[in-house]
Amino acid sequence: MFRCKAKIPNPTPDNYAPTVVYCDIYLNGTYYKTLNRTAFISDDGIAPEYEFDIQDAVQEVMSYSLPTMDGNQIEDHTDNLKTVFVKFRNAYLDANGFNVSEQTAPVQGTSSSAPVPGAGTQSNSLFVLYAVIQHEENQDFKTLLNSYKTGSWDENTFPLTKRPEDFKMCKKDSSHFPILTDKTANKLCIKLKTFFGEEIELCSVLNHICPLITNISYSVVDNSNGTQTFTFNWLNPADMSMISSLDIYYQEVGQSIWQTDSGSYTPTRSVTVPLGKYNFRFGFVGSCDMGDILNLPGISDIGIVSNQGGDKHIFWKNATIGDNHLYTTQVKFKIVINGVTIIDTTANDPSGFTYIDPIENWDKIPINAGDNVEFTTVIQNGTNLTIGVMQTYSTTGDTGIINATPPTAQNIVMLNSQQIGPNNGTMRTFNFTVAQGLNYALVTNWFQ
């Protein structure tokens, strides 16, 4: 349960309560979903108090973990334990009577894009454990778990179930014992007493399996010099205590040798390789066992081949109008070809009016006739006053100006033009199929 007090900008004695208060929930550091409240639970005449119960939202992503039968290892389970914090935002009515978030709203992740965090007042972080407590048990969780302890325990290690200090097991029995701890165990010892009274202690050094990254996404750019650059993003697991770095393994499709790019485990990472199709795998390095490369998470058969698209291209530019340093708006500029993200960037050209430069001065990517292209823009960190457009043109040439009067590119045709604003979070998309013998130009321009 979280509570916060909130008021609108420039409050008055008669007008101080927000129209909406938002509670953005972050699980393991990643934005998940938002709760909102329009009614407060108390009002002191200055900043009303609002209450958010995030229990149902968190339970949506929790699950149980089943131990391995006849196992001989300590297993780390993260499906039922997550770190949580929230960020509070408030809304007010603008001059047109619309609700406007005072702080930047987060963006939920999709199958092809990672979540984007937002702004707001952040709470402290806490752990959420998916467990069941009977009504007759002590409802203070730490007190309850301490009552389960028998013998000597570390202060920050707790049994998650009741078990007597001594219990009987028969030959070929299998048993497990769940605990909650902030420690990483490197050695496991069991004391047993046989039916004949002999006491035995069995110990084994634990070989921890490295955790895995998830939600891998990428973009790739032809560097026009025989090489291509892949840029990868991913989500890290909650527990990184055993991890020191991340290795990216890659091999050209059809080859057996894996190359290694070592570096930080913090997204984002880029790898530059010759043109061609590649397989990628991602493995953590640290005080744990990575396992076989082939079993690691990754992406296969991706990249730009040297003859792809012949001499036909998509020319693209993401540009502001005027002095970029005056603007807070960022525009997410994304090109997906045949379901593969090729360009995904917020980088822009801030130098005045370069969006009307000749297309031979723009960035470009190769295409084939029949390719399915999806062009998307999303307003980020905006002021809710962003003015600008996304435009798609076709041309039979590969030089000249496409979006000025008069255009100088050969046989220019405007296929689509959309306003990309004004509000933060606004998304616009245009889809088309590449026709034989045509180049294309995709451009944005905006200010505010």
N, C-alpha and C positions, 0 to 999 in steps of 0.2 A: 504494500500500500504506500503510495506517494502522495504528499500534499504540497501545494505551493500557493503563494500569494501573488496576485498579478493585477496590474492596472494598465490603462492605455497611455500612449504618449500625450504629454500636455494635459493631464487630467484637471477637471474642475470639481467643485463640491457636488455638482449635479450630474456630472458625466465623468466617471472614472473606471467603471467596470468594463473589461474587454467583452466583445461580442462572443468570442470563442477563445478558449484556452486549449492548447495542444500539448500532448505528452508523447514525444517520440521515443520509442523503445529500441534500445540497442542491445543485441545479444552477441557476446564475445567480440565486442567492439564494432559490430556491423549493424547498420540500421535494418530493422525488421518491419515495424508497422507503427501507426499513430492512433492514439485514442484522443477524443476531444470532449470537452464539457462546455455547456452554455450556462449551466446553473451552478452557483457556488454553494458551499456548505455553511459558510459564515461570512458576515460582512461587517467590517469595522468602520465603514464610511470612507476608507482611504484605498485599501487594496483587498478585495474579497479573497477568500480562501477556497481552493478547489481541490478535489480528491480524486485519485485515479487508482483503481484496483487492476494491476496488470496480470493477475494470476491466470485468467483464461487465455490471454494472449500468449504468455510464456508456455503454457501447457500445450499449445498448438505445435510447438517444435520439439517438445520433450518426448522421449521414448524410454523403454526399459532395456536393460542389458542382461542377456543370459550368459552365465559362465560356461566355460568349456568343460564337458564331462571328462573325467580322468586327466585333467590338466595338471601341469607342473610349473606354471609360471604365475607371476602377479600380472593380472590383466588391467590395463587402464581403460576405463569406460568414461566417455565424455558425452554420450547421448542424454544422460540424465543429470548432468551438472554443467551449468553455464554461468558465465559472469554477465551481469546486467547493470546498465545504468540508463537513465532517461534524460532527455533534454526538454525543457519547457519552453513553449512559444505562446504568444498571445496575438489576437487579431483585433482590428479596429475597422470602423466603417470609413471608406474614403469619400471623396466629394460626390461620387456617383452612387453611394449607398451600397457598395460592394465590400465584403469582408476581405481585408488585406492582412497577411501575416507580417508582423513587425520584423521578424527574423527570417532568414533564409530557410525554406522548407527542405527536408531531405527528399531524395528520389529513390523509390523502391527498385531493387534489382530485377532483371529479367533473365531469360535464357541466354541472351547474348550480351548483356551488360551488367557490370557490378553495381551494387547500391552506392548512392552518393550521399555522404553525411550532410546534415544541415547544421544550422546555428541554433542558439538558444542557451538557456541557463542549465548547466549540467549538474546532475546529482552526484553523490558518491557512488562508487561501484560496490556491488555485492554479489555473492554467489547464490544461485537458485538451484536447489536439489529437488529432483522429482522423487518424492517419497510419500508414504502413507503413515499417518499417526492415528491411532485409535483415540476415540473421544475420552476414554477413561485414563489415558496416559498424560504425563506432564506435557503441557503445550509449549513450554520453553524448550526449544530444540536442543540446545547445548546441554542443558540440565538433564534432559531425557537420555541423550547419548552417553553422558558421563555415568549415568546410573547403570548402563549396560556393561561398564568396564569391570573386568576381574583381573587381579594381578597388577603388574606395572605397565602403564601406558605413557607414551609421549603426550605432552599437554595439548598439542594440536593434531592428534590422531584419535579417531573415534570409531568404535564398532557401530555398524549400521543394523545389527540384529542382536538378539540375546543369545548367549551361549555360555554354558558353565565352563569353569576353568579346566575341568577334567571331564571328558566324555569318551564313550566307547565307540570304536570302529572295528569292523571285521575285515578280513582279507578280501581284497578286490572292491571294498567300498570306495565311493567317490564323494568328496565333500568340498565345500568352498566356504569362505568367510569374507563378507564384504566390509570394507573399512573406508573411512573418509580421512584423507591426510594431505598435508602440504609438503610432504617429503617424497623423494624419489628413492625407492629401496633398491639396493644393489646386491643384497644377499638375503636369502630366505632360509630360515631354520625351523625345523619342527622337532619337538621333544615328544617321545612316546615311551610308554612302559608296556612291555609285553605281558602276556597272560602269566608268565612265570616270574614277573617282577623285575626283569632286566630293563634298565633305562638306556635309551638310545637317543642321540641327537643327530639329525640328518640336515645338512646344509648344502645349498647350491648357489652358485653365482648367477644372478639373473641377467639375461640377455634381453634388454628392452628393445622392442620394435619401435622404430621412429614413427611419429604421427605423419599424416599425409595432408597435403594442401588440397583445396577444393575450389570449385567455381573458376576454373581456368578459362580465361578469354585472351584473345590476341588480335593484333592487326599486323599487316605486312605492307611494306612500301618498297617499290622498285627504285633503287638508287641511280638507275640510268648509267651504271658503270660496270654492269655484269654481276652486281651483288644485290642482295635484298636484306632489309632489316625487319626482324620480327620483334614486336613489343608485347610482353606478356603481363597480365595481371592475374591475381588469384586471392583466395582467402586463406589465412593461416589458421591452424587450430588454436584452441584457447590456451593449452598448456605448451609453452615453448621453452620450458626449463632445461630440457636436454639438448636444445638446438643452438648451434653456433653459426651456421651458414646454410646456403642452398645451392646445390649443383643442378645445372640444367644440362641434360644429356641430349645430343642430337646426332642423327645419322641420316645420310641421304638415302632415299627410298631405293631398295635394291642392293645396298651395301651392308656389310656386317659390322663395320667398325663404328663404335660410338665415340664421339668427341665430347669434351666436357667444358662447360663454361661455369666457373665457380664465382660466387659472389654473395651478396647480402640476401637474407630471406625476406627482406622488406620489399613488397611490390613498389615500383614497377621495375622490370629488367628487360634489356634489349640484347638481341644476338644478331650479328651480321654474318651472313654466309653467302656463297655464290648462288646464283639463280638455280632453281630446281625444286623438287619436292622433298620434304624432310619429315622425319618422325622426331618428336620431342618427348622427353620424360623428365620429371622433376622429383628430386630426392633431397631430404634434409641430411645435414652433416652434424654430428655431435656425439654425445655419449649414449648412442643408441645404434641399432642395427638397421640400415636402410633396406636391406633385402635385395632381391634381384631387380635389375633395371627394368626388365620387361613387365614386372608387376607394379611398377610405380605409376602414378597418375600422369597423364599426358595427352597429347594430340598427335594424330598420325596423318601422313599424306597431305601436308599443307605446303604452300609456297607458290612461287611464280616461276614457270619454266621459261627458258630463254626465247622460245619462239611463240610464246603466248600472245595472241592478239595481233601479230604482224605489226603493221605500222599504224593501227587505230588505237586511240586513247580516250580516256576521260581526263580532261583538264579540270583542276579544281582549285578554288581559293576561298578561304575563310577570312573576311576582312572587316575592320571597323571603318566608319567614315569619320575623318577628322583625327583628333588627338586621342588615342586609346587611353592615355594616362588619366583622362578625365572621367572614364567610364568604369563602373563596377560590373557591368554585364559581361558574362562569358557565354559563348554559343558553342554547344557541343555539336560538332560537325562529323557526321558518320556516313560512310558509304559501305554497303554490303553487296557483294556480287555472288550470286548463286548460293546464298545462305552463309557466306564466309565474310566476316568483318575485315575489310581491307584498310579503311581509314576510320579512326575513332580518336578525335582530338578536340581540344579546346584552344589550341594554339592559333593565333590569328596574326594577320598582317596589319599593324597599327598605323601605317604610314600614309595617312590622308586618304587618297583616292586610288589606291592600287587595285581596287576591285574592277576598275575599267582599264587596267593594263592589257596589252595584247596577250592572248592565251599562251603564246610560246614562252612567256615569262612566268606562267603558273606551274604548280606541281602537276604531275600527270601519272596515270596508271594505265597499263595495257588492258585491252578488252578484246573479246571475240564476238562476232555476230551470234545472236541468240542468247547471250548472257542476260540474266535477270538482275536488274540493279535496283536497290532501295536506297534512297537519299533521305536522311533524317536530320533534323535540327532540334535541339532542346535548349531553352533559355535557362541559364544557371547564374546564381548570384546576381540576379537582375534587380531592377528598381520598380518593377511592375509598370514601367513607362517605356520599355524598350521599343524602338521603332526600327524596322528593317524588313528585308525580304530574303527568301531563298528562291533561286531561279535555275532552271534547267534548259539548256539550249542544245540543238544539234547543228553540225556544220560539216560540209564536205572537205573543208580545209583544216590546216593545223597552225594557222597564224591569224593575226588580226584581232580586232576588238569586237566583242559580241554584245555588250550591254551598254553601249553609248550611242548617241545620235550624231551622224549616221553610223551604223555598224560597218566594219571593214572586213570581218571574217566572211569566208565564201559560203554562199547559200545558207545564211543563218536562219534558223527557225526556233522561236521560243516554244518550248513544250509545256512549261509550267512556271507559274510565279505565285508565291504565297507570302503573306505577312507572317513573320516568325514570332512576333510578340502579341500583346505587350507584357503579359504577366510572367513572372518567374515560374519555371516548370512547364511552360507551353511547349508542346512537341508537334512538329509538322513533318509529314512524310510524303514523298512522291516516288512511285514505282514505274519503271519502264523496261522494255526489252531492247537490247542493242540491235539495230538494223545493219544490214550489210553496207559497207562502204562509208559509214558515218563516224565522225568523232563527236564527242559530247563535252559540254562545259557546264560544271556545277559550281555555283557561287552563292555566297551570302554577303550582305553588307548591312550594318546596323550602327546605331548610336544609342546612348543612355546606359 
